Amino acid sequence: MRPEEKKKVLFLCTHNSARSQMAEGLLRAIYGNRYEAYSAGIEATTVNPHAVTVMKEIGIDVSNQRSKAFQEFQDTVFDLAVTVCDRAKAACPICSTNPELPTRLPRARGVIHKSFEDPAAAVGSEEERLRVFRRVRDEIKDWILQTFEE
């Protein structure tokens, strides 16, 4: 499949630090031959080091990804936008592909909402926090396998 035939998917989250970053890396690694994966947040921060660690454990390097605000994609039309947390769903509405609408927001032909627990909110020891990141990573991976399988 040529790059121009790949479907563009945007994962949206609150800070684009963990869930959306892991989803971007997972989709790219699993179905990168069919999809172009992107991620953004309501506001950009930094990629959570725990997300980098747990992704590396399964052979996916997201250390070169960066946190981005959704406004960076205001001129891009995605085939699908996926909000991976309730706050992103409420705070970052996705515009339709209607050319009459303003383009300050990302546009998508389709939108899916699938909320995952925020692993960055985990408390406890380092190992306990990593355990939460691993669980959320695995939940996102399973969801991607089921949702994007053709």
Order of alpha helices (4+ residues) and beta strands (2+ residues): beta-alpha-beta-alpha-beta-beta-alpha-beta-beta-alpha
